[in-house]
Amino acid sequence: MPMRKLFQPASFEEETNILNTWDEEQKTRLFAAADTFGLLKPLFRGFSALHVAGTNGKGSLSTMVSCVLTAAGYKTGLFTSPHMYEENERIKVDGACIPQARLTKDLDEIYLRYPDLRLFDGYFDSAIRYFCEERVDFAVMEVGVGGRMDCTNLIIPDVCAIATIGLDHCDILGDTMEQVAYEKAGIAKPNIPLCLYPMMDPTAREVILKRCEAIGTPVVEYAKGEYTITHLGGGRYTISVSRPNLKIQNLSVPLLGEHQGHNAALALIVIETLMGLGYEITQEHIRKGFAMVRHPGRMEQIASDPVTVLDGAHNEEGALAAAAAIKKAYPHAPIILLTAMMSNKDAAKASAALGAVADAVICTRVDTPRAMDAAVLAALYGEKAVAISDPKEAYAHAKAICPEGGVVFVAGSLYLPSAIL
């Protein structure tokens, strides 16, 4: 079982190779972050890890890989964001959340010293401390925003992965595919394998490959025909993979939607790469791990009268995938959309995707400063939309108007599920 000693620093050669690929902006940001977290050196190799970037699909990919590793007997940490219901969902070991009291204590301590620290950085600090204290064998670490300047880029992983890329967080990452992809590609490191989402946007893929070639990063991706996904009906899929070092047939994809089939493909190529590094993972572990996957807010049914489905789609790409998934899962059902969005998102494009499958729309507002006004959002949907600012009242109205056999579909913001329940 490949393992490292806790708090093991990077070797001088390894650290130098990586730091030589950083620009001055990265060094300024990440050296300051390393000092904040109390790292003895600017790069951290306290445990074996997978580092995951991407616009959408990061959480699904991370959950699939972590469950397979747990099924294979590796004590596995999982760091994701944002949370769906409770903040301690962000940090897990073998599926169990960090105790809330422990997380609160960690955050209180670091904010006493650094009151202006970004909240995500506080969660990251708690995660690396908790994983080291729990002596995890492996940790799956998800980027917060972008990758190049993200504090998670302080870790030296065994493998990196980039999920699907779209235009999101444009105020931070840039408003072109090239700019966003450049930021995501910033997690690439010399001599560390990087696995690519198989349906990557061609422009984004070109940017990533160029960066990897420049710094000596081996890229792992599917060749044409090496995997297939099959729709079983009701939005459920199986995946079959035939690669030189991994062959598996009719594996049940644990989450609804065709896009989750492609996320599963990326998870499997990550697992194959880990196997090549010496991790002992069998087909039985993969099937058992996929069966363990639970990912709140990803095509998640939370009620049956009427059927209510939650999805975390909050940008154009996610909305298109969620809209396709809900129609596959409930092809003949009237869809009542309950939605809210953040003002920094491209609401027009996301609402066009979600509105295309909705028979009626209820727009609401979640309690955060960035939230879009319900009436402004409703105007994007036209005559079939109403605005109800209180999320719980909006959900009650959606259920009340949902016809027999219909579905209440909750999407548009990752903050909405916790606001209605």
N, C-alpha and C positions, 0 to 999 in steps of 0.2 A: 504494500500500500504506500504510494508516494506521499510523504508528509514532510513538513518543515518544522523546525523548532519555532516556538512562539517568539515574536518580535525579532526574528532573524533578519538582519539588515541585508540589503542587496550587496553583492560583491562589488568591489571597486570598478572592475571592468564592465559589469552589467549596468551599474548606475551611470558610468561615464557614457556608454553607448546610447542610453536613453536620453540623458541630459543634452547630449550633442544634437539631438533632433528637436529640441525645444527652442522656440524663439524667445526673445527677451520678455515679451508680454506674458508668456506662459511662466517663465521663471519667476517673474515678479509676483504673480498671483499664487502660484503653487508653492514657492518657497515660504511665502507668508503663511499659507495654510498649514504647511508642515510644521512650522514653528508653533502655530496655534494648537495643533493637536499633540504637541510635545514629542514629535518624532525626532530621534537622534540624527537621522539623515533625511534628506528631502524625498527619498523614495522608500516605500514600505513593503516588506515582504514577510509579514507575520503569519500568513497562512496561504495555502494553495487557493487559487481563485479563478473564476471566470468573470471578465469585465464586459458588460453589455451596454451598448449604445443603440440609438434608433429613435425614430419619431413615434411609431406605434409598434405594438407587439413585444416590447421589452419585458413587460410583466408576465405575459403568457410564456414566452421563451424561458425566462428565468425560473418560473414556477415549474415548468416541465423538467428542465435540467436538474433542478434541486431535488425534485421528487424521485427522479431516477437514481441520483447519487445516494439519497437516503435509503431507497430500496436496495441498493447495492451494499449497504452497510457502512457508508461513510457518514460521519456526523457532519451535517451540512448547514451552514448559515445562509440566510437569504436576506438581502437588503434591497428593498424596492421603494418606489414612491409614485404618486402620493398615496396616502391611505384612503380606504373607501369608507370605513365606519369609525375606527378608533386608531389613534396615531401609533400605538404599539404594533399594529399590523406591519409596519415598515421593516421591523427587525425580527427575524424568526430563526430558530434552530430546530431542524427536523420538523418543521411545520408548527411549532409552538411559539407564540409571540413572546417577546421579552416582557417580563412583568412591568406593568405600567408604573409602579412605584420606583422601580430601578431606572426606567427611562426618564421619569421626572427628575430624579436625583441627578442623573448624568447631565441633563439639560440645565438644571439649576446651577450646577457647579461650573460648567463651561461659560454660561452667560454671566455669572458673577465676575469672571475674569475678562470676558470679551462680550460686553453688552450689545455690540453692533454686529455680531457674527450672524451670517445668513442662517436661517432656520435649518435648511437642508444640511449645512455643514455641521450643525449641532447633532443632527440625527446620525450623520456619518461618523462623527467622533464617538458617539455612543455605540454604534454598530461594531467598529473595529475593536473597541475595548471589550465589549460583550463577547464577541466571537473568540478573542484571544483568551479571555477568562474561561469560557466554556470549552476551550481546547478543540475547536472544530477542526475536522480534517480538511474541509474545503468550504469556501464561501462564494456564493453567486452575488456579485455586486453590480447593481444597476446604476447607470449614470443619472444624475438629476436633470440637467439641461445641457445639451450639446455633447461635450466630451473633452475637447482640447483644453478648456479652462476649468473643467469641473473638478472638484476636490477628490472625487474617486479616482482621478488620473494619477494620484500619488501611489496607488498600489501597483505592484508588479505582478500581473496574473500569469497563469499557465497558458490561458487561451483568451482571446478577445472575440467578440461577436458583434456584428452590426445588423439590427433588424431593419424593417422597412423604413424608408426615409421619405418624408413629405415636408411641406412648408408649415412650420409651427414655431412658436416663440421667435417670430421674425424680428421683433424689436430687439432681441438679444443676438440671434444667430445670423441675421441677414434675410433678405427677402427673395433670394434666388436659390434654385436647387444646388447650384455650385457652391454657394456660400454655406448653406446648411450642411451639405455633405462634407465640406472641408472641416467644419467643426466636429462632426461625428468621427471623421477619419483621424482626428487628433488622438484617439485612444490607441492607435496602432503603435507598436513598439518593435524595435529590431529583434529578429529571431524568435518572436513569439507568434504562433499561428493566429490568424484572424479569419473567422468564418463569416461568410456573407449570406444574407437573405436571398433565396433563390429567385425571387421575382423583383429584384432591386430595380429601381428606376435607372435607365441606361446612363443618363447624365450623372447621377449620383455614383453609380458603379465606376464610371470612368475616373471621377475625381478620387475615389477611394483607392482604386488600383494604382493610380499615378503616385499617390502618397506612399503606398506600401512598397512600390518598386524603388522609390527614392531612398527609403530608410532601411530596406532589407527585411520587410515583413512578409513571411510566407502566407499566401491567401489560399483558403480552402473553400471551395464552392462546388455545387453540383454541375456535372456535365448533362447535356440534354438526354432525357430519357432515363436518368438514374433514379427518379422517384415518380410515383403517380399517386394521386388522391382520388378516391371514389366516393360519390355521394350516395348515402344509404337511404336518404329521405329524411324529412324533418330537420334539415340543417346539420345532420350528423355525417361524419366522413371517416373513412379509413385511409391509411397511407401505407404504401409498399415502397421499400428502398432496396436497390441492388447496386451496391458499390463494392470495390475490391475487398474492403475490410468490414463491411456491414451489409448483411442481407436480412431483411425482415419483411414479412408479408402480412397484409390485412391487420395492421396495428390500429386499434381504435383511437381516433383523435379525441382527446378528453374534453374539448371545448367546441361549442357550436360555431359554424360558419366556415366557408371555404378558406378564408384568410387564415383561420387557425390550422388548417391543413398545411399551409406553407410555413407557418410558425413552427409546427411540429417537425417539418422537414429540416428547418434550421437547427432545432433542438437535437435532432438525430445526427446531424453532421458535427455538431459540437461534441456530442457523446462519442462519436467515432474518433474524433480527434483526441479526446481524453483517453480513450482506449489505446490509441497509438502511443500515448505518453506513459502507459503502464497501469492505468486505472482498470481494475478488474470489474467489468460490467458485462453481463450476459443478456441475451434476449429476454430471459425470464425477469431480470431486473428492470428492463425497459418496459415490458408490459405491466409489471406490477407498479412501477413508478407512474406511468401514464394513468393507470386506474386510480391512483392516489390524488391526482391533481384536483384542487379546488381553487378557483380564482374568482373571488367576489367581484361582481360588477361587470363581468364579461359574458354577455348573453345569459345572465343568471335569472332563472325563474324564482320569484320570491312569493308569489301568491297564485291561487288557482281559481278564485271566484271574485272578479274575473282574473284570467291569466295575466300576470304582470311580469314583464321581463326588463331587467336592468342591463344597460351597457354603458361603458365608460367613454364611448366615442365623443370626442370634443374638438375635432378638427376635420377638415374636408376629407382627408384620406380615411380616417377612422369612421366618419359618418357614412361614406360610401360602402365600406365593408360591413358596418352594422346594418345598414338598410338592406343590403343584399342578403345578409344572414337572417334577418327577421322575416323576409319574404320567402326564403327557402324553408324556414322552420314552420311558418304559418301561411302557406300560399293562398288560402282562400278566406282568411280571417280579416274582418275590418280592423284597422290599426288606429288606435287612439294614441297620439304622441304627446307625452309630457316632457317638456324640454326647458332648459335654462342654458345660458352660455356666458362666458367671460368676455369682457369688452375688448380684450387684447387678442381675441381669436378672429379668424375670418368667418364671421357669422353668416354672411350671405351665401358663401359656398357650402358650408356645413348644413345650413338650413335648407338649401336647395336639394341636397342629397337626402336628408331625412324627410323633408316634406313630400318628396316624390312617392313615398310609400305610405303616407299617412292619410287617413280619411278625415280626421279632425285633429287639431293641435291645441294644446293648452300650454301657454308660455308662463313661466314663473321666474322668480329671482332668488338666488341663494344668498346667504348672509356673509358676503365678503366684499371688500371695497372694489374689487375688479369686476363684480357681476354686472351684466347688462340689464338695463331696465326691462321689465316684462313687456311693457307696451311697445317699446322700440323693437324688441325681438319679434313680437307678434306681427308687427307691420311687415316683416320680411316674408311671412307665410300667407299674407293676404286674408281673404274673407273666411277661410276655414279655421282661422286661429282666434283664440280669446286670450286675454291677459289676466292672470290671477297672481298677485305678487306673493302671497303666502304659500310656500311649497306644500304644506300639509293640506290646505284648502284646495290647492290646485290638484293634488292627487285624489282627494275626495271627489272633486268634480269629474275628473277623468274616469274614475270607477263608476260614477253615477250615469254618465252618458255612454259608457261602453255597452254596445249591444250584445245580446247572447251570442256566444261563439267568438266574440271579439278579443282583442289583446291590447292591454295598456303597455306601451313601450316607452320606457324612461331612458332618455339619452340626451347628450349635449354638454354635460359637465360631470367631472369626477366628484364634484361636491354635492350633486343632487341626490344620490341615493340616501346618504345620511340625513339630508334635510327633510325627506318625506317620511322617514320611518321613526 
